Amino acid sequence: MSAAQWRRAMKSPAAGVAVLPRAAITTSSTRSTRTTSTTRPAEPLPAHGDLPRWLRVLFRPVRWRHVLVAALVLLYPFFATPFFTFQIGAQSLALGLVALSLTFLGGYGGMVSLAQMTVAGFAAYLVAIIGSSSNATISLGWPWWLAVIAALSLSTMFSAAVGWLSVRTEGIYTIMITLAVGVAFFYLAQQNYTLFNGFQGFSKLAAPVVFGLDLREPMPFYFLVLACSVAGYFLVKHLVRAPFGIALQGIRDNPRRMQALGYNVTAHRVAAYAVAGFLAAVGGVLLVWYNGRISPGTVGIGAMINILIIAVLGGMKHPIGAFIGAVVFVLLQNFAIDLVDRERFNLVIGGVFLAIVLFSPDGLLGLWQHLRSRLSGRGPQPRHRPHSTTTNRSET
């Protein structure tokens, strides 16, 4: 190819497209005009990328495991006993919702907070203080729906305040600040009798009756917790794909670069704490209705560590992992005492936690994916090694 031909090719309208002669272009355009004038072709269907974001979800492939899990959680209370429906199913979903808030913060924001159970307990205390409880001298006696709205709103603001204090640090310092907030709230609730009723707490905090449906029954309460858990799960799945979630993951990986690109790192982290606080507050309201009482022991150090264990057991990188870890934790909590003494239950939990961390840092879901890859014959995927611009002397 001569230099003149190369210049003409580079000046063509589209790189890589052959430039047709003028006569051919005229002939083809004439034919297309004739075709358009005689018959009008059917309009092509819009591609998935041209559809709105909320409608594109309908075109995502539904796999067999999604259908299996949906059928399992929906049909579970019809085959299980009231004990398994209420004690195992409802409790696992409520704890999983609190652990989901930690999964969102730790897995997608890179911020491990030990104050998520504190936020849930704060919401539970607000339901008892603003609503009705056994202590009529402290409780204000507001309607249950108004007490729930106030509890969720104030707990979200409380979580944002905790985030505002802790996001200016990283690593172990963030964990220590959130732990200090949790311990401070525990001693405040235990020693304050004017507002929190001291170590006795509040009782008679049952779920309400809505349109003649008693939510204190095992099956209605299970479906209530299931609806809240599914809503929280899809909220997290939507947020991590939204621009806010993508920016939050970028801040997790390299906050300095995101700051240089113009993103407000502190504002994104505080907003993530607010979202996580709302999820934990919903879980706290469900837990206080499940237990029927709230006391300082519910927000103690042991409860805070349990949420961390649940999140790590399931897998911090997957939203569904919080609920899987909660199911395993609740099953061990209820049936491990048949194998060991009640005093040695924490030893069993610690052993299972240590085994999961050693053999699968990504939790049970990471172990499941590893087994699937082994059974399918693909084996573990090799790690990507970045291409180096320098040349090795031995290769030269």
N, C-alpha and C positions, 0 to 999 in steps of 0.2 A: 504494500500500500504506500502510495506516495505521500509526501507531506501535505499537499493540497487536499487530497482525499481525507486524510486524518483530521485536518482542521474543519472540513465540512461535516464530518461525522460528529465531532465534538460540539459543533454549533447546532446540531439537530434538536428538535423540541424535547425529546425524551431519550435519555441515555439508554443504550441497549435495544432500541426499537429501530428496525430497518426503515430507512427513508425511501418512500415510494416515489416514483416519477410523478410529475404533475398530471400527465395524461391518465395514469392509473387512478390517481385520487379523484379526478373529475369523473371518470367512468363509474367508480364505486359510489360516489356521492349521488350520481344520477340514478343508479339502480336502487339505492336506499330510498330516494325520494319517491320513485315509482312504487316501491313496496309499501311505503307509508301511506301513499294516497289511495291504494287499492284496498289493502287489509291492514287493520290496526292490531299489532301483536299484543298479547296479554301482558299486563304489568307484572314484573317479578315480585315475589314475596319479599318483605323486608328481612334483612339479616338480623341475627340476634343482637349485633352491636348497634342497630338502629332503633331498637326497642327501649323503652324506659327501663331504669335500673330495677324497679319493683316488679316489672313484668318479665324481665330476663330470668328471674329466679324460677319461673314456671318451666323454662326450657332446659333447666339443668337435669342431667340424667339422675334418675332415682335408682339406686342400686338395691340389691336384694337385702343387704344388711339393714338398710334404712327401713324398709317395709317390715322386716323381722323385729327390729327394736320397737317400732311404733305399735305393732300388734301386741308385743309382749307387755309394754307399759300400759296399754289400754285395757287388755283383757286380764291383767294380773289380779285386780281386786275381785273379779268374778270367780276365780278359781282358788285364790288364797284365803286363808282363815282371817278373821278380824285381827288377830295378833300380828300376822305377817303383813296385813294391809296397813295397819296403823303403826305398829312398833318398828317394822323393818322398812316398808316402802315409803311411808310418809316421812319418817325421821331421816332416811337416807337422802331423799330429795331436798328436804329443808337444809340439812347440813351441806349437801352438795351445792346449794345456791350460795351459801356463805363462802364455801371454798372456791366457787366460780369467781367471786370477786377477787380473791387472792391470785387465782390463775390469770385473770385479766391483767392485774398489776404486775405480777412477776414474769409471766410468760411473754407478754406483749409490751410491757413498759419497762421491764428490767428492774422493778422496785419491789423487793420482798418486804411486806408489811406484816407485823404480828398484831396489829390493832384491828383486824377485820372482825374478830369475835367481840372486841370491845364496842365497835360500831353497832353490831347486831344486838348486843346487850343494852346499849344505850337506847336503841329503838324499842326494845322490849320494856325497859323501865318507863319510857315515855308513854307507851300504851297503858301501863298500869297507873301512872300518875295522872294522865289527862283523862283516861277513861274511867271505868269502874273496876274495883277490886275488893278484896276483903277488908282493907283499911279505908273506911269511908272518910276518916278525918284528913287524909292526905289526898286521896283521889278526887279529881274535880267532877267526875260523873258525866263527862261529855258523851255524845253518841259515839258508837264504836267506829263508824266510818270517818268521823271528824278526828277522832284520836289517832286513827291509822294514818290519815293524811298529814297530820301535824308531826307524828313520829317519823314518817319517811322524809319529810322536808327538813326537820331539824337534824336528823341523823346524817343526811346528805351534806348539810352545811358543816356539821361536826367533822365528818370525814375529810371535807375539803380543807378545813382548818388544820387537821393533822397532816394532810399532804403539804400544806403551805409551810409547816415547820420542818418536815423531813426531806422534801425534795431538793433542798439546797446542799444536801450531803449525798454520799454514794456508798454502796457496799455495806460493810458492817455497821457504819454509823447510822444509816437509815434503819437498820434492824433494831439497833439499840434505842433510837428515839421512839419508834413505834412501840417497842417493849416497855419503855418508861411511861408512855401515855397509857398503855393498858394496865400496868401495875398501879399507876396513880388513880385511875378510875376504879379499880378494884378496891383499894383502901378507902376511897371516898364513899363508895356505896356501902362498904362494911361499917364504917364509923359514923356515917351521917344518918340520924334518925328522923330529922325534920322532913327531908325530901325523899330519901331512899329507904327509910324504915330499917336501917341497920342490917344486921346479919339475918334477920327474919325475912326481909323482902316482902313480896306481895304474892298472894294466892287468889284462887277463884278467878282466874283469867281465861275463861273458856271462849271458844270460837263462837261467833254470833249465829243467829238464825236469820237467813236471808230468803225472802219470798217463800216462807214455809219450809225451807230446806235447812235442816239442822246440821251445821258444819262440824258439830262435835262428834257425829257418827264417823266410823272409820272410813267408809267408802266415799262420802261427800268430801271429807277432809283430804283424803288421798288425791281426789281429782282437783281440788283447789290447789294443793301443793304442786301437783303435776302441771297444771296450767301456768302457775308462776315460774316453775323451773324451765318449762319449754320457752316461755316468753323471754326469760333471762338468757337462755342459751342462744336463741336467735338474735337477741340484741347484741350479744358479744360477737357472734359470727358476722353480723352486719357491720359493726363498728370496726372490726379488724380489716375489713375490705374497703371501708370508707376512707376518704382523704385524712380524716383525723386519726384513724387507726394506723394508716400507712406512715404518717408523720410520727406517730408515737413509736412505731417500731424502728424508724430511722433514728429517733432520739435515743432509743435503747442501744442501738449499735454504735452510734457515733454522735454524741450530743454536741460536740464542738463544731463538727461540720454542719449539722442542722442549724446551729446558731449562726454560723457564717452565711448560710443560705437565706437567712431572714426569718426563721421560725422562732417563736417564743417558747423556749424549752420549759421554763418554769410554768407558764400558763397551760401547756399541754399536760404536764405531769400533774398539776393540781386538778385539772379537769378529769384526768384518769382516776384520781383518788375520789372525786365526786361521783363518777359513774360506779366505781367499785363500792363506794359507801352506800349508794342506793340499792345495789344488789344485796349487800350484806344486811341492810335495814329490812328489806323484804323477807330475807331469811330469818332475821331476828323476830319479826312479828309472827311468822309461821311457827317458829320454835316456842315462843311464849304461849301460843294457843295449843301447841302440842303438849307441852309440859303442864300447862295450867297454872304456872307460877314462875316467878323470877326472883333470884337471890344472888348475892355476891359470888357464890360458887360457880354460877353460870358464866361469869366473865373472868374467872381466875386464870392463873398462868397455865394450868393444865388444859383448859378449854382453848386458849390461844394456840398452844402447841399442837393440839389435836387438829385444828384447821390446817395448819402447815403440813402435818402428816398426811391428811386426806388429799391435799393438793399434790403433794409429791408422789404419793402412791399411785394416783391415777395418771399423772403426767402434766407438767406445768405448761406444755406447748399445745395442749388440746383442750378446748372447752368441755368436751364430754368427759375428759379425764377426771374432773372434779366429782362428777356423779358416780363414776366407777370406783374411785377411791372411797367415797362415802359409803357405798354399798359394802365394800370389803371391810371397812372400819366398823360399821354397825353390826355386820355379821360376826366379826370377831368379838365385839363388845358384848353381844348377847349369848354367844355359844362357846366362847373360849373358857368360860368359867366351868363348863362341863368337863374340860380336860385338865385345867390347872385351877389352883386356888384363886379366889377373887382378888387376893392381895397381889398375885403375880400376873395379873392381866396386863399391866404396863410392860412387863418383861416380854410377853408374847407380841404386843404391838411393836415394841422396839426391835425385836428380832425380825419380824416381817418387814419393817421399815428398813432395817439395815440390809436385808437380803435384796430388796428391790433396788436400793440405791447402788449396791455393789454390782449387781448383774445387769441392771437396766437403769441408767441415770434418767431416762425419759419416762420412767414409771411403767405401769402395766401396759399401757398402749404402745410404748416403745418395744416392750418385750413381745407383744402380739405382732407387731409389724415385722420384727426380726424373725419370728417363727414362720410368718407367712412367706417371707422372702426365701427362707431355707426350704420350706416345703414346695414352693413353686420352682425351685432349682436355680433361681437368679442369684442367690447368695448375697452377702452384704455389698452394698454399692461402694466403690472406691471413692475416697475423698478427692475432691478437686484440688489440684495443685496449680497455683497461679503461674502463668508463664513468666519466666525471668528474662529480662532484657540483656543480662550479662551472659557471656559465653564461657562455658567451662573450659579450662585450659586442657584438660585431658581429652575433651572431644576435639579440640583443634589440633 
